[in-house]
Amino acid sequence: MTKSLMQKENLILVTGAGGFIGGHMVRTLRERGFQRIRAVDRKPFEEWYQPFDGVENLRLDLALLDSCQTAAEGTDYIFNLAADMGGMGFIELNKALCMLSVLTSTHMLVAARDARAKRLFYSSSACVYNGSKQTDPKNTGLAENDAYPAMPEDGYGWEKLFSERMARHFTEDFALETRVARYHNVYGPWGTYDGGREKAPAAICRKVISAKKSGNYEIEIWGDGEQTRSFMYIDDCILGTIKLMESNVREPINIGSDELVSINQLVSIVEEIAGVRLSRKYKLDAPRGVRGRNSDNTKIKKDLGWSPSIKLRDGLEKTYAWIADEMSSNFADQRKKVFAT
């Protein structure tokens, strides 16, 4: 058996730990027996999705260099999952806010270099891909070299692409080992499902649950519903991220499902899970993003011998059940009062 790169006694930093992916990363590291985990987020602790006892929890604004230096001090491995982002509705209407994440991306690289960290993982996005390659709903998959010539999602995608290059040059110029993943639409429990930052799977689950509760059997769909995406369940995301961190792969790599579905198909799956059929109202002037986006997993299969495999239906069942519980006021109030265990 190959020895893991990260050892149980290493100090591991997870930024964005109060958020969706960061919270799951901390949970997984704890379950794997890592003894020294530093979890950092700028949100108040009571707003963290999964705060844990037995972890060094810090509230810091990582847009500031001194906060990044505090977070990185003494660390061995850094999972930089912090970013100001959300679903398509958020990133299309908040381009400047999304681009300001470059402060966190850059300052964490500087702090990691100065702290002599062994490795830094940077979470990029499929939004870096050239928009001209995403005009067909039957997208056969975006390979890693499809990011150039550059024409990424305006705002959010440009910040991610720039920060990828920054990570590359920190490896070349300062010998800081960096790993970069391009995430494709991560979803699952313990994430945002309302408020404007939620992504399509969570938003659709919430809308279906609300329709079922109210008896108003309608659902609003942004666009015509024929735009396509692939959606990756959080467990695959975390496993792939750890595999990449411990690998020798220095180039950006897709971590995403290649199970392509339309938004209409996504709604149908959630309807089946809920046991309802809804009338569909299409909001054609709403943000809808590119026409078709899917992950080409050729490189990850070759380089890591693995690719995301959790079926969309299986992940959505778990996500729907969690959101349904979360939308119960008693469950939500109880979650906010205690640390996860």
Phi, psi and omega in degrees: 000132180290134180288136179294144178292311180280128181259155186301332182271353177295147173273119184245127179259132173240113176268155187069026188291341177276355181266194187290295184292319180300319178298318178292325177297313179300315179304313183294317179298320177297315180296332179274001173091013177291133192262342184230095182238129175250119182252127187230136173204157179273345181287151172304147185304325182291348178261358177291139179291320181221078173278143185235143167288158178077012179234146176280097182268124181235138173259110183218146174268103187280004169288346181260135183298318182295327176293319177296322178295320175297316181295321187275347186304123176077004185281153175259315183228138184234124171258102181271097182249010183275132176193153174267103187205178179186201177284186185300324179299326179281311188288334177285335184254000183223053186296320181294316179301317179297320182288335177294346174299344178300333178296313178296314182301314183289313183294328177291324176296316178298315181294322178295318176300312184291331179277357182057042176296149181289318181207153173230129174263134178242128180270106175263197190210155173294349177292352177284346189285149182301123184298332181291345178266010185230038182261351183251123178300338179268040182305123183276355178129138179263115177276160187303327181282358178282000176284345182231144000298146191288126170205063186283177173305131183297137181084266185303312182294322179295319179298317180296317181293318177299316183291329171302313181295322178299315179300317179302315184285333173293327174293314183291318188268329187238004179061026172274115180291124179236150175230138186230127175245140172260101181286142175245101169046075180277137180218167178149182179293165178062045178219179181289131178230359175206179176093353176107346180257358184289153177264173191305312182301315180292319180297318181291319175303314180299316181295320179293317178299316180297317179297319180295319181291319186278338185082002176267093192277065176228155174219136176268130180243131179282129184081197180268001178081356181267354174295144187243153178209166165245145185235129184252127179289147188303324181297320175296320180300312183293316180298314180296323179296315179294319178300317180294316180304322185269003183266179176260014184277110182267341182273154175303144184220144176291133164236100184193158174287152173251021177272095186279132176220154172276163176297325176299319178293322177300316178298317181298320179296316180293323175301317179298318179297319183279342182075035179224164170234132186242149171283135186257127176246124186261124178261095190285344179263007180278156174303134183227348178073200182288165185283323181209130180218129180214159181264128170271116187259018180301313185291317182293325177294321180289314189275327181249351182063031186200156170204158179304139187224354182287124183293146183302316181301317181295316179292322180293326178300316179292320181293316180299315181298319180293316181295322177299317177293318182297326180284353170278122187301323181296317180294316182296317180296320180295319182297323184287345185269342186230156171284147175295154180237000000 
